[in-house]
Amino acid sequence: MTELNGHIERVSCLGKTTRADMFKLYEHYYGGTSEELFLNDLSDKQYAVILRDPNHSLQGFSSIKVWEEDFRGSPVRIMYSGDTIVHQDHWGQQALAFTWIHFSGALKSEAPEVPLYWFLLVKGHRTYRYLRAFYRVFYPAYNRPTPEHAKGLMDQLAANKFGDTYNPATGVLHFAESRGHLKTDWAEIPEKDRRRPDVRFFLEKNPGYVHGDELICLTELSHKNQNPLAARLFDQGYEGGLEAAISPSSG
């Protein structure tokens, strides 16, 4: 399997060719979308994880928005993931996750004293499984209840950003018309994965994922809340700082 190279770019610096390649890759896996919808969503983000192969061809990406929120009288910082996809030829590689985790550490270095949270909308079981792979505590989870403080923050973020499309009783976003859902070939979950407790839990919480429903998830991005490998990557990003983590545009 060809190894991918991951790096962070500012969305404002992405060239037309890169944007077009991103949509082409996204459209291959997701229905209920359009180039206009995709580009509008991308323009709302500040950063993008870009994955390229040795031939410089785009093979995956994720978009990121960062902002500060007041929650119950105290500031928190939010790292929000937008559209995310990796070409199936490279499933199993961790270039996307490792680049993202390194960058989260760089963001944390900007305001060490302010809690930093990953606000994640989950359309598929593969994305949900990232949480368990790298983080010690996240919500919602099959093996622990969601505490009131975390639920309150999740509800506030989702309601502010998505309004009535968010149902706090279920923790799920439901759109009258899909704003992007996995196409049938990619939405099917192999039986071996269905037996996993976290996948079973995801399906129970978000049975409408095939139609584009999205499960609201949250985890704190801190050294102590990450598994050992993730913690090392996070610390490297923290020590390097934000500007060192961002690459110039590739066009």
Order of alpha helices (4+ residues) and beta strands (2+ residues): beta-alpha-beta-alpha-beta-beta-beta-alpha-beta-alpha-alpha-beta-beta-beta-alpha-alpha-alpha-beta-alpha-alpha
